[in-house]
Amino acid sequence: MASRRQPTAERRRQIAEAALRIIGYKGIRRLTAAEIGREVGIADATVFRHFRNKHEIVLAAIDRLHELLFEGFPPDEADPIERLKSFFMDRLAMSRARPELVQFTLNYRLAEAAGVEGLTKAFAVMERQAGFVESCIAEAQAQGLIHQAFAVRPLALIFLSSLHATAYAQFKSCSRIPVDPQTVWDTMELLLRGAAIPAAARRRHTTG
């Protein structure tokens, strides 16, 4: 049964959400007006009253993904490492609640379907995330929480790689890789806060 008439903006959001679910669970080739219509509860033809073509639908799906990724962003804790924790835990909570979104944060499949414009949007998201993580690490260094000898970008790469690997493990529910987000974060925090002491000093402290 078709759903009742919705305002244009709301219907566009519903179609974009449906596109994310279809692509996430079934693949880009299954993104058709018929599939979207079934997901949203509207006639096939109604889809193209809101979008001119499939390309526009994919772009709208990318925009919706970005809205979801940056909802409540950035965290506002005073401690920059606590801000990183909020970001880390929020991303993992989202990956549990919306598992179909995980693969979009790990590859460019969705963006590639929208061509150059889609890839540009995807790179902007990556830069925004990386910029946030790097700024938190740099601020932590300025406060003496992380030693200046450690380069910001490699630490940011380790942080983001750990986040993506944990999200993927949750998505796959792999029994050989038990996933406890808090334990993963605790390990990451030890790494970050432990980086406040130069390696040579830690060795002297351990052997002294």
Short mmCIF file of the C-alpha atoms (twelve columns), coordinates in Angstrom:
data_MODEL
# 
_entry.id   MODEL 
# 
loop_
_atom_site.group_PDB 
_atom_site.id 
_atom_site.type_symbol 
_atom_site.label_atom_id 
_atom_site.label_alt_id 
_atom_site.label_comp_id 
_atom_site.label_asym_id 
_atom_site.label_seq_id 
_atom_site.Cartn_x 
_atom_site.Cartn_y 
_atom_site.Cartn_z 
_atom_site.pdbx_PDB_model_num 
ATOM 1   C CA . MET A 1   0.000  0.000   0.000   1 
ATOM 2   C CA . ALA A 2   1.371  3.416   -0.932  1 
ATOM 3   C CA . SER A 3   2.235  5.708   1.954   1 
ATOM 4   C CA . ARG A 4   0.445  9.011   2.420   1 
ATOM 5   C CA . ARG A 5   1.703  12.096  0.625   1 
ATOM 6   C CA . GLN A 6   4.776  13.625  2.277   1 
ATOM 7   C CA . PRO A 7   6.379  17.077  1.902   1 
ATOM 8   C CA . THR A 8   9.011  17.069  -0.840  1 
ATOM 9   C CA . ALA A 9   12.005 17.467  1.506   1 
ATOM 10  C CA . GLU A 10  10.850 14.585  3.712   1 
ATOM 11  C CA . ARG A 11  10.162 12.338  0.732   1 
ATOM 12  C CA . ARG A 12  13.600 13.086  -0.713  1 
ATOM 13  C CA . ARG A 13  15.149 12.150  2.637   1 
ATOM 14  C CA . GLN A 14  13.186 8.881   2.692   1 
ATOM 15  C CA . ILE A 15  14.334 8.039   -0.827  1 
ATOM 16  C CA . ALA A 16  17.961 8.820   0.064   1 
ATOM 17  C CA . GLU A 17  17.693 6.626   3.177   1 
ATOM 18  C CA . ALA A 18  16.177 3.827   1.106   1 
ATOM 19  C CA . ALA A 19  19.023 4.125   -1.398  1 
ATOM 20  C CA . LEU A 20  21.568 3.734   1.413   1 
ATOM 21  C CA . ARG A 21  19.843 0.592   2.676   1 
ATOM 22  C CA . ILE A 22  19.515 -0.936  -0.786  1 
ATOM 23  C CA . ILE A 23  23.113 -0.244  -1.800  1 
ATOM 24  C CA . GLY A 24  24.439 -1.247  1.624   1 
ATOM 25  C CA . TYR A 25  22.638 -4.578  1.780   1 
ATOM 26  C CA . LYS A 26  22.060 -5.490  -1.871  1 
ATOM 27  C CA . GLY A 27  24.570 -3.541  -3.952  1 
ATOM 28  C CA . ILE A 28  24.406 -0.629  -6.372  1 
ATOM 29  C CA . ARG A 29  22.954 -2.760  -9.186  1 
ATOM 30  C CA . ARG A 30  19.808 -3.342  -7.136  1 
ATOM 31  C CA . LEU A 31  19.180 0.386   -6.815  1 
ATOM 32  C CA . THR A 32  16.088 0.707   -9.002  1 
ATOM 33  C CA . ALA A 33  12.913 2.750   -8.816  1 
ATOM 34  C CA . ALA A 34  11.020 -0.458  -8.048  1 
ATOM 35  C CA . GLU A 35  13.302 -1.318  -5.096  1 
ATOM 36  C CA . ILE A 36  13.147 2.232   -3.764  1 
ATOM 37  C CA . GLY A 37  9.381  2.268   -4.143  1 
ATOM 38  C CA . ARG A 38  9.072  -0.927  -2.110  1 
ATOM 39  C CA . GLU A 39  11.343 0.447   0.620   1 
ATOM 40  C CA . VAL A 40  9.545  3.776   0.910   1 
ATOM 41  C CA . GLY A 41  6.034  2.563   0.128   1 
ATOM 42  C CA . ILE A 42  5.465  4.650   -2.984  1 
ATOM 43  C CA . ALA A 43  4.873  3.982   -6.679  1 
ATOM 44  C CA . ASP A 44  7.935  3.642   -8.915  1 
ATOM 45  C CA . ALA A 45  7.005  6.745   -10.888 1 
ATOM 46  C CA . THR A 46  6.818  8.833   -7.717  1 
ATOM 47  C CA . VAL A 47  10.561 8.386   -7.175  1 
ATOM 48  C CA . PHE A 48  11.290 10.418  -10.289 1 
ATOM 49  C CA . ARG A 49  8.975  13.214  -9.259  1 
ATOM 50  C CA . HIS A 50  11.603 14.015  -6.634  1 
ATOM 51  C CA . PHE A 51  14.784 13.134  -8.552  1 
ATOM 52  C CA . ARG A 52  15.504 13.444  -12.241 1 
ATOM 53  C CA . ASN A 53  17.603 10.282  -12.455 1 
ATOM 54  C CA . LYS A 54  19.527 7.611   -10.550 1 
ATOM 55  C CA . HIS A 55  22.639 9.786   -10.434 1 
ATOM 56  C CA . GLU A 56  20.792 12.425  -8.397  1 
ATOM 57  C CA . ILE A 57  19.487 9.741   -6.036  1 
ATOM 58  C CA . VAL A 58  23.010 8.479   -5.371  1 
ATOM 59  C CA . LEU A 59  24.243 12.025  -4.705  1 
ATOM 60  C CA . ALA A 60  21.357 12.540  -2.269  1 
ATOM 61  C CA . ALA A 61  22.283 9.247   -0.564  1 
ATOM 62  C CA . ILE A 62  25.872 10.483  -0.159  1 
ATOM 63  C CA . ASP A 63  24.634 13.749  1.339   1 
ATOM 64  C CA . ARG A 64  22.402 11.819  3.740   1 
ATOM 65  C CA . LEU A 65  25.319 9.590   4.731   1 
ATOM 66  C CA . HIS A 66  27.374 12.678  5.520   1 
ATOM 67  C CA . GLU A 67  24.553 14.085  7.659   1 
ATOM 68  C CA . LEU A 68  24.438 10.841  9.640   1 
ATOM 69  C CA . LEU A 69  28.213 10.688  10.052  1 
ATOM 70  C CA . PHE A 70  28.465 14.235  11.373  1 
ATOM 71  C CA . GLU A 71  25.323 14.402  13.476  1 
ATOM 72  C CA . GLY A 72  26.284 16.052  16.776  1 
ATOM 73  C CA . PHE A 73  29.809 16.668  15.461  1 
ATOM 74  C CA . PRO A 74  32.262 17.740  16.745  1 
ATOM 75  C CA . PRO A 75  32.289 16.540  20.368  1 
ATOM 76  C CA . ASP A 76  32.696 19.368  22.885  1 
ATOM 77  C CA . GLU A 77  34.726 17.860  25.749  1 
ATOM 78  C CA . ALA A 78  37.524 20.105  27.049  1 
ATOM 79  C CA . ASP A 79  40.115 17.309  27.027  1 
ATOM 80  C CA . PRO A 80  41.106 16.666  23.381  1 
ATOM 81  C CA . ILE A 81  41.639 12.962  24.060  1 
ATOM 82  C CA . GLU A 82  38.147 12.760  25.557  1 
ATOM 83  C CA . ARG A 83  36.849 14.359  22.343  1 
ATOM 84  C CA . LEU A 84  38.583 11.612  20.400  1 
ATOM 85  C CA . LYS A 85  36.923 9.050   22.668  1 
ATOM 86  C CA . SER A 86  33.470 10.511  21.985  1 
ATOM 87  C CA . PHE A 87  34.141 10.483  18.254  1 
ATOM 88  C CA . PHE A 88  35.442 6.896   18.396  1 
ATOM 89  C CA . MET A 89  32.562 5.534   20.476  1 
ATOM 90  C CA . ASP A 90  29.868 7.458   18.568  1 
ATOM 91  C CA . ARG A 91  31.115 6.105   15.243  1 
ATOM 92  C CA . LEU A 92  31.056 2.539   16.580  1 
ATOM 93  C CA . ALA A 93  27.587 3.012   18.069  1 
ATOM 94  C CA . MET A 94  26.367 4.199   14.674  1 
ATOM 95  C CA . SER A 95  27.944 1.194   12.960  1 
ATOM 96  C CA . ARG A 96  26.030 -1.111  15.309  1 
ATOM 97  C CA . ALA A 97  22.750 0.744   14.822  1 
ATOM 98  C CA . ARG A 98  23.164 1.148   11.053  1 
ATOM 99  C CA . PRO A 99  25.399 -1.718  9.862   1 
ATOM 100 C CA . GLU A 100 24.574 -1.014  6.217   1 
ATOM 101 C CA . LEU A 101 26.510 2.255   6.514   1 
ATOM 102 C CA . VAL A 102 29.786 0.648   7.598   1 
ATOM 103 C CA . GLN A 103 31.041 -0.325  4.171   1 
ATOM 104 C CA . PHE A 104 30.513 3.224   2.891   1 
ATOM 105 C CA . THR A 105 33.070 4.458   5.423   1 
ATOM 106 C CA . LEU A 106 35.562 1.789   4.317   1 
ATOM 107 C CA . ASN A 107 35.440 2.128   0.537   1 
ATOM 108 C CA . TYR A 108 34.359 4.430   -2.279  1 
ATOM 109 C CA . ARG A 109 31.704 2.172   -3.810  1 
ATOM 110 C CA . LEU A 110 28.877 4.618   -3.179  1 
ATOM 111 C CA . ALA A 111 30.923 7.659   -4.192  1 
ATOM 112 C CA . GLU A 112 32.183 6.019   -7.380  1 
ATOM 113 C CA . ALA A 113 28.599 5.393   -8.461  1 
ATOM 114 C CA . ALA A 114 28.089 9.171   -8.486  1 
ATOM 115 C CA . GLY A 115 31.201 9.936   -10.537 1 
ATOM 116 C CA . VAL A 116 33.554 12.847  -9.928  1 
ATOM 117 C CA . GLU A 117 31.053 14.777  -7.811  1 
ATOM 118 C CA . GLY A 118 30.521 11.781  -5.542  1 
ATOM 119 C CA . LEU A 119 34.247 11.191  -5.091  1 
ATOM 120 C CA . THR A 120 34.753 14.875  -4.301  1 
ATOM 121 C CA . LYS A 121 32.133 14.642  -1.565  1 
ATOM 122 C CA . ALA A 122 33.726 11.457  -0.186  1 
ATOM 123 C CA . PHE A 123 37.182 13.035  -0.047  1 
ATOM 124 C CA . ALA A 124 35.707 16.039  1.770   1 
ATOM 125 C CA . VAL A 125 34.346 13.709  4.463   1 
ATOM 126 C CA . MET A 126 37.707 11.983  4.829   1 
ATOM 127 C CA . GLU A 127 39.471 15.321  5.149   1 
ATOM 128 C CA . ARG A 128 36.975 16.559  7.728   1 
ATOM 129 C CA . GLN A 129 37.402 13.429  9.856   1 
ATOM 130 C CA . ALA A 130 41.180 13.400  9.538   1 
ATOM 131 C CA . GLY A 131 41.360 17.130  10.232  1 
ATOM 132 C CA . PHE A 132 39.358 16.708  13.433  1 
ATOM 133 C CA . VAL A 133 41.536 13.835  14.669  1 
ATOM 134 C CA . GLU A 134 44.764 15.642  13.803  1 
ATOM 135 C CA . SER A 135 43.617 18.851  15.510  1 
ATOM 136 C CA . CYS A 136 42.767 16.916  18.696  1 
ATOM 137 C CA . ILE A 137 46.167 15.228  18.698  1 
ATOM 138 C CA . ALA A 138 47.952 18.542  18.066  1 
ATOM 139 C CA . GLU A 139 45.993 20.166  20.908  1 
ATOM 140 C CA . ALA A 140 46.860 17.258  23.199  1 
ATOM 141 C CA . GLN A 141 50.515 17.778  22.341  1 
ATOM 142 C CA . ALA A 142 50.242 21.476  23.156  1 
ATOM 143 C CA . GLN A 143 48.799 20.533  26.564  1 
ATOM 144 C CA . GLY A 144 51.565 18.012  27.221  1 
ATOM 145 C CA . LEU A 145 49.220 15.030  26.983  1 
ATOM 146 C CA . ILE A 146 51.114 13.633  23.982  1 
ATOM 147 C CA . HIS A 147 54.836 14.198  23.509  1 
ATOM 148 C CA . GLN A 148 55.902 16.604  20.763  1 
ATOM 149 C CA . ALA A 149 58.334 14.013  19.392  1 
ATOM 150 C CA . PHE A 150 55.431 11.997  17.973  1 
ATOM 151 C CA . ALA A 151 54.230 13.097  14.539  1 
ATOM 152 C CA . VAL A 152 50.560 14.040  14.398  1 
ATOM 153 C CA . ARG A 153 49.641 12.401  11.094  1 
ATOM 154 C CA . PRO A 154 50.916 8.874   11.880  1 
ATOM 155 C CA . LEU A 155 49.058 8.926   15.210  1 
ATOM 156 C CA . ALA A 156 45.905 10.088  13.418  1 
ATOM 157 C CA . LEU A 157 46.323 7.290   10.882  1 
ATOM 158 C CA . ILE A 158 46.658 4.708   13.671  1 
ATOM 159 C CA . PHE A 159 43.542 6.110   15.355  1 
ATOM 160 C CA . LEU A 160 41.401 6.081   12.196  1 
ATOM 161 C CA . SER A 161 42.666 2.658   11.115  1 
ATOM 162 C CA . SER A 162 41.734 1.212   14.507  1 
ATOM 163 C CA . LEU A 163 38.295 2.798   14.276  1 
ATOM 164 C CA . HIS A 164 37.650 1.398   10.800  1 
ATOM 165 C CA . ALA A 165 38.966 -2.064  11.701  1 
ATOM 166 C CA . THR A 166 36.748 -2.221  14.788  1 
ATOM 167 C CA . ALA A 167 33.690 -1.056  12.832  1 
ATOM 168 C CA . TYR A 168 34.368 -3.693  10.181  1 
ATOM 169 C CA . ALA A 169 34.772 -6.432  12.802  1 
ATOM 170 C CA . GLN A 170 31.425 -5.416  14.315  1 
ATOM 171 C CA . PHE A 171 29.836 -5.433  10.867  1 
ATOM 172 C CA . LYS A 172 31.116 -8.925  10.097  1 
ATOM 173 C CA . SER A 173 30.359 -10.222 13.622  1 
ATOM 174 C CA . CYS A 174 33.439 -12.393 13.288  1 
ATOM 175 C CA . SER A 175 33.647 -14.750 16.270  1 
ATOM 176 C CA . ARG A 176 37.414 -15.000 15.887  1 
ATOM 177 C CA . ILE A 177 37.710 -11.251 16.433  1 
ATOM 178 C CA . PRO A 178 35.823 -10.462 19.650  1 
ATOM 179 C CA . VAL A 179 34.861 -6.809  19.577  1 
ATOM 180 C CA . ASP A 180 34.407 -4.756  22.724  1 
ATOM 181 C CA . PRO A 181 34.504 -1.065  21.751  1 
ATOM 182 C CA . GLN A 182 35.408 0.021   25.279  1 
ATOM 183 C CA . THR A 183 38.380 -2.354  25.396  1 
ATOM 184 C CA . VAL A 184 39.560 -1.142  22.001  1 
ATOM 185 C CA . TRP A 185 39.267 2.468   23.147  1 
ATOM 186 C CA . ASP A 186 41.058 1.742   26.440  1 
ATOM 187 C CA . THR A 187 43.962 0.343   24.431  1 
ATOM 188 C CA . MET A 188 43.931 3.352   22.112  1 
ATOM 189 C CA . GLU A 189 43.885 5.747   25.060  1 
ATOM 190 C CA . LEU A 190 46.851 3.973   26.633  1 
ATOM 191 C CA . LEU A 191 48.692 4.400   23.357  1 
ATOM 192 C CA . LEU A 192 47.815 8.085   23.066  1 
ATOM 193 C CA . ARG A 193 48.416 9.061   26.670  1 
ATOM 194 C CA . GLY A 194 51.455 6.789   26.839  1 
ATOM 195 C CA . ALA A 195 52.891 8.801   23.974  1 
ATOM 196 C CA . ALA A 196 53.325 11.642  26.465  1 
ATOM 197 C CA . ILE A 197 56.564 9.946   27.546  1 
ATOM 198 C CA . PRO A 198 59.339 9.571   24.959  1 
ATOM 199 C CA . ALA A 199 60.215 5.959   24.167  1 
ATOM 200 C CA . ALA A 200 63.781 6.305   25.485  1 
ATOM 201 C CA . ALA A 201 62.478 7.626   28.799  1 
ATOM 202 C CA . ARG A 202 60.013 4.742   29.059  1 
ATOM 203 C CA . ARG A 203 62.841 2.260   28.493  1 
ATOM 204 C CA . ARG A 204 64.938 3.912   31.202  1 
ATOM 205 C CA . HIS A 205 61.947 3.874   33.553  1 
ATOM 206 C CA . THR A 206 61.283 0.189   32.826  1 
ATOM 207 C CA . THR A 207 64.885 -0.945  33.211  1 
ATOM 208 C CA . GLY A 208 65.799 1.412   36.043  1 
# 
